[in-house]
Amino acid sequence: MTPLSPYWLRDNCPCAECRAPGNGQKLFQINDLPEGLAIAASAEVAGNLEVLWSDGHRSRYPLAWLDEEREGDGRTEEGKPLWTAADFARGLPEAEWAAYLADPAEQASVLAAVRRSGFALLRGVPTTDRRVLTVAQSFGYVRVTNYGELFDVRVEPDPNNLAFTSAAIAPHTDNPYRDPVPTLQLLHCLENSATGGDSGLVDGFKAAALLREEAPEDFAVLTRTPVPFVFRDRRTELRADRPLIDVDALGRIREVRFNNRSIGTLRGDGLDAFYAAYRRFAAITLRPELQLTFRLDPGDCLIFDNTRLLHARTAFEQDGRRHLQGCYADLDSLASTLAVLHRRTAALDAIAELFAGEGAGEYLGEEVTMAEHMLQAAAAAEAAGAAPHLIAAALLHDVGHFQGALHGRDLMKGQDNRHSDTGADWLARWFGPEVTEPVRLHVAAKRYLCAVEPGYRERLSEASEYTLQVQGGPMGPEEAAAFAELPGAADAVAVRRWDEQAKTAGAETPGFDHYRPLLTALMY
């Protein structure tokens, strides 16, 4: 393994002492780490690098995580297919609105298309006023500008923008005079019966990459020349000085601002070089092979990256009505929603794998497997009309048997594996206390019920009686009174009762996939 920087490694310690379980934020300052920090000892154990530090702290790092390559924020050209119109000969990235709302996988597919290709199209969005705001709010927040929450794209008698006429509009990005610029735009078609008025998109990253390939000096000029973008009307005065092509510290294309109507007056040296480069870049954006043209029909809602894609419109006749409603949003919210969808999917896949893998093994001397036991507990909670968080807790209450240093087998050998704590801590990466605390307290709830409820202990199975003794036996009066005062005690008792019911060989229950939507709704 390549030698690792001690401060980098310690700064990334994932343990609960160093990072908050729910959000992963660090619980220390970099200067809290001692001078001369060093690795005192290390070993690879079960797919992890275990480290003992010179100050006595212990860390565990998954080897797969150590091997991961550097990740970016997804805003640059890196890793994205730069496209021409021919790349969409088979169709545009699209989905039905109803499916997008109902299926997290469909929503993730749409949002991933915006990240990957710069746009996606939702079909069948109801053609009602302000519905475009609902689309934006399905993944983020509306960016309010001087145009308001939304804007109507239709012919206006006294327009303050060429968009509100019937004229053709060349490929451009919106609001280049703002800093930060709105990074997403949505356009929802309410009516489109006019002749003409087709929509167009150009991959600005592709155009910039072609300029870099064909005329690298011109590309360099456009990345280093601040351009004054200006907008004025009766109530607004906006200006932002930014290059037409913005690159990051590694030289990767990150943003394109291109709007001929909004460029103010450049002054200073190098104007000839700038205009030569500007004209060459403009000519590239107008190449027919780069222009993807299509027609928006009523119910279509286009979502596109306003820092990458240039959008356009053909002229239209006023022989019919053409009415779009648009709004702005931001890529960070879309990226956040997509990351959460992916995180939830990965987490649920990992939990499902436990049910299908280790969960198929025996359950601590009972006549059911571990998976059957947990699914029966969830089914009992669901049949009782329990709240979703309690159904989830019943379903997941025994995952700690798989996650700790000690397995459920160790419990049956007489060593308490504290699986309720281990399971709750593992689940805290994705679920809040309403789910994790009943899991954490469900063993204590058994000890409590044995102390306060006559006849409860006599109903325990032989295996459950054995584990009761390993886990501390019935509570004493003071311990039971203290338990009853805990915020999650009542929920833990409910989970415990479903736990005791869930030991029937051959009982039919829904499978794990039945509970995925419920778990998804509860996850961080």
Summary of the structure (lengths in Angstrom):
residues: 524
radius of gyration: 29.8
end to end distance: 34.1
largest distance: 93.4
contacts: 1613
relative contact order: 0.11
helix: 42%
strand: 19%
